[in-house]
Amino acid sequence: MPRTISSRPGLALVAGIALCLAAWTGFAGPKEADDTWVATWGASPVAPLASNTTNTGFTNQTVRLIVHTSLGGNEVRVRLSNAFGTEPLALGAAHVALRSVNAGIASGTDRALTFSGSNSVTIPPGALVISDSVKLDVPALADLAVSLYLPGTTGQATWHAAALSTNYVSKPGDFTGAADLQVDHTVTSWFYLIDVEVKSSKDTLAIVTFGDSITDGTRSTPDTNHRWPNLLAERLAARHIKLSVVDEGIAGNRVLHDFVGPNALARFDRDVLAQPGVGYVTVLLGINDIGDIGRVLTQPGLAPQPVGADEIIAGHRQMITRAHEQGLKIVGCTLTPFEGAAYFTPEGETKRQAVNKFIRTGGAYDGVIDFDAVVRDPTHPVRFLAMYDSGDHLHPNDAGYKAMADAVDLSLFKKR
């Protein structure tokens, strides 16, 4: 006969006490269990270079970082990274708030963040920390201000260089809770902050858009959130679809070799598999592997690292295998045209066509977003359509990014 709680007096007593405590405190165990953390915003960290004159680090300063949410929630926490630091990073204080305008925060929304109960934390080299959560009504498609006080001398900082967002560095002092930051200068990069997460129902998932500069939004209008992942998030929100979009693009990133940021295979676990709530991933990568000469042009003296289409395809297969091992749906995005770009060659175009054929017809991806078909000139398919070309013949303009986002079939992300 099955044993019940009533047949175990000790367990019955414990259960009775728990029920009384729940009634007394209002604690709702099952509801808490139904909640989950989901990333609503992200940015992949990159190592600084000695030549980065806009990343000299901070001394006794507050940085106020402006980020744009995709999904809303009523509880929030952040992840901070010292991934590329060579020394421990001392963080004196951290706050989160809704942004009002410029460096200002909305009245009544400022929340101090703690780390395992402490207002300060030291992050070891190569490590990250997750803040404790705070109650805050975070709307979808809203601007948050995350303020970090750095009391010591940091040296060059772990950052995401191409934020396309104005962020603020203070005069000396801790201004993390100040309604109006005492601004010394502005920057267009994010420092240390790699994730903002919200509490949501357990059926909520994140789409991680994994890519290079075209996912990072290069040549879109700054401070407008016109990257295609932002615009995809707007479409999802307009349809009340509970999916977040987390942009893990790095301008200059490659599948197989390091250039800007670790190569895609090296960062896949950190930037995709470790994302809170991830259920889907899109991959738009390979054009910088094809255009290897661009690396040599931007950093003279480097030896070329040419790769074949078959090697790029093998890299894609590796990402597909790793996503499937974790139960994720992974969607391939075709590489967009690049004739006229600084690193275009006819041989490179042949490689692009071969990679796109694999993405479209190889059957390895769970779905396909054909960005190439969206932005190419139908009369000259190896080039961008003029109305979508930012002018460098490699990156879309705002209209091109919108066309890309509008072309995404939302049924690719149906709940399974």
Helices and strands as residue ranges (DSSP letters): G 5-7, H 9-25, H 29-33, E 35-42, E 59-68, E 73-81, E 89-91, E 93-98, E 111-112, E 121-123, E 128-130, E 134-138, E 143-153, E 159-160, E 167-170, E 183-187, E 190-191, E 193-201, E 205-211, H 213-216, H 228-238, E 243-249, H 264-268, I 269-273, E 278-284, H 287-290, H 293-298, H 309-325, E 329-333, H 346-361, E 367-369, H 371-375, E 376-377, E 380-384, G 386-388, H 398-407, G 410-413
